[in-house]
């Protein structure tokens, strides 16, 4: 299965980059939660310097390659492009992918060498996007960083939780290697709390960044749910990444319950991998889905069916226990019906990690949702020298938000440890802007209206 | 419909669009195709003592995704024999009697010129063009621009030509000279009937940064070439106008230099060209481009109620004055239409870093300025400080939205006053000195 968008050829990238206006204080920068200086990197592509473009991208966002694939650019940089109203926006995502792939494919190392060692040690719990983003910046500043990851491979959802047609795991794993090349030590298969206690971390490290993400898939809590044929959508997507495609178990009639982007990924993947019927059932109306409109349109374009206002009340099983379907009640009409299926994938959200967090740090302040309370500009928590970011703090946002939070925490940790301020990489195309009216992307990212 | 036919220095042509002497006018085959496409005239590739050529021959300036914005060649005059060329000229003239057919010629001695002129005229051409402009190869043999750069030599050779020529003679000028009017006057003194300009400009288009040999590459080396194409149009327009404005000159002018479409052609005509000649645009897109030139010029003339190109020729020549005669009291300022502004801020940064620091980025909430399409809430908007605006045009030139930045005339209570008048009034003590800019 190929990535859904073909990469840009050299000539296409050149042509596309030449359309960029090279705005001054460009809105695309404001829309990027890692503050990538988009006009600068695009200008470099236009000038025939793809490696220089990659340097601009990766200096601001170490996960620039995966973000170029998984970012909802329509509501971020491309949605903010000044050309998006009357013309077509610049294809920033594809250009970013072009530049980052250029250096990855050629093994060109574009980042500045890390600063002289400071002697400080920082532990990061979780090797997902927030942890990697934080680790890369801390390592660049000269700190020794150890990432503790419970899975066997680093990268978090980027490695195992993104639909295959959007991004292959190789992209994420290349980024993990890039972070390691800065001197970051990644220990996988380590369960913090059992293999290593929070007290161990606090005594052995000068600072801790918690980036443990969210828990596994939630459950419906209805009769018949436990049993054959029912899986979490994330497990299904993970199989696609880890197993030969032909051995991934795909039903003939696949039903996905949920209304978010993971639900869309799952139903699209099922259909693309050979399900005869792939249906998405959502308990509310279409305009209430949290999935992006363009993702929904993409699923429809692959012949996925969607039903709305479908509240599941029972998983119906055959006499032998085999999956028969799901009984729904229509929210408006109250009508009941059974939607047949031989595979049921649940994508009803990942639970918060509040119990686990409390077990690690009993006095850590959590909000009502079960997320770590942090200062948005520094990632500081209620505990001394403990910082947090990514899904466990924001409740579940984009990869790029997680990287941005990791970066901000890295700067705050550096300041706490050394007393010095770490300035983020200057944005040449905003050079001289004294007071960013709407944020500079990293500090206060704006979100454009969905077109 | 306007009648596009013209008579240039006595040469009738169904339209003012001619092909300049060059690779597109090398053979009868090409000439037939060009006339089928609708070209009004052809200036045949320069005929002379046939010379071998090198490989490769062309190079180009590409700019921002546009290919061949500028074009460079090191090709010499025709590498076919005069016999072949004259035979084909005859064949073309017989088949296209209503079109203008001009032979471009280049040789050295008086006897050779006499011989070449006679043979050309015997082939039935309507006129002769003297190539005094080629800036590479031929000039090293004492021909081409070596002639055009020396007015006395150009005059003398023109005199030789006029001793035998019965058909109208056009002298083609090189731009590789300080004052083009000196070359034009020399042609007139020699008795020429018209001039054509510009020939190509000495150039190096690019350097290969791996082997350090400029293009075009010839076995580890290159040579200075002749530059043409859209990039040279402003230089050519200036030289055409210089000649058209010169009261001591006064002969017809055939305009050449970067003409790609009807609008370019109309501008050359407005600055005094009776016909125009095209080469690079045809080398890029083929003969078919003339169709749009004919239709476009015709529609333009109709829109201006002009019945013939004659009504257009020279119309803009006298709008150019010396700087010292321009009105110092005229004032324009930039106005930004915030309803169409897309927020790229190019006007701000161009003014701030490149001009006069009079476009501020202001908070839209405090200024009460509206939002254009696609604008981001809270993002600053560019606002012109009109009191400090010098009316330089830069912001309106960089703005990517048509009509968003307009240059608005601010009526002045003062009478018009040029620098010359200012000097007079200053000397008389009638006026206080204009204060220097702070």
HADDOCK unambig.tbl for C-alpha pairs under 7 A between the chains (distance, minus, plus):
assign (segid A and resid 15 and name CA) (segid B and resid 65 and name CA) 5.93 0.50 0.50
assign (segid A and resid 18 and name CA) (segid B and resid 64 and name CA) 5.84 0.50 0.50
assign (segid A and resid 18 and name CA) (segid B and resid 65 and name CA) 6.47 0.50 0.50
assign (segid A and resid 23 and name CA) (segid B and resid 344 and name CA) 4.53 0.50 0.50
assign (segid A and resid 23 and name CA) (segid B and resid 345 and name CA) 6.02 0.50 0.50
assign (segid A and resid 23 and name CA) (segid B and resid 346 and name CA) 5.93 0.50 0.50
assign (segid A and resid 24 and name CA) (segid B and resid 344 and name CA) 6.12 0.50 0.50
assign (segid A and resid 24 and name CA) (segid B and resid 345 and name CA) 5.23 0.50 0.50
assign (segid A and resid 24 and name CA) (segid B and resid 346 and name CA) 5.93 0.50 0.50
assign (segid A and resid 24 and name CA) (segid B and resid 349 and name CA) 6.53 0.50 0.50
assign (segid A and resid 26 and name CA) (segid B and resid 344 and name CA) 6.47 0.50 0.50
assign (segid A and resid 82 and name CA) (segid B and resid 342 and name CA) 5.50 0.50 0.50
assign (segid A and resid 82 and name CA) (segid B and resid 343 and name CA) 6.44 0.50 0.50
assign (segid A and resid 82 and name CA) (segid B and resid 344 and name CA) 6.44 0.50 0.50
assign (segid A and resid 82 and name CA) (segid B and resid 374 and name CA) 5.98 0.50 0.50
assign (segid A and resid 84 and name CA) (segid B and resid 374 and name CA) 6.95 0.50 0.50
assign (segid A and resid 85 and name CA) (segid B and resid 373 and name CA) 6.20 0.50 0.50
assign (segid A and resid 85 and name CA) (segid B and resid 374 and name CA) 5.24 0.50 0.50
assign (segid A and resid 437 and name CA) (segid B and resid 378 and name CA) 5.92 0.50 0.50
assign (segid A and resid 437 and name CA) (segid B and resid 379 and name CA) 5.45 0.50 0.50
assign (segid A and resid 437 and name CA) (segid B and resid 380 and name CA) 6.43 0.50 0.50
assign (segid A and resid 438 and name CA) (segid B and resid 378 and name CA) 5.57 0.50 0.50
assign (segid A and resid 438 and name CA) (segid B and resid 379 and name CA) 5.61 0.50 0.50
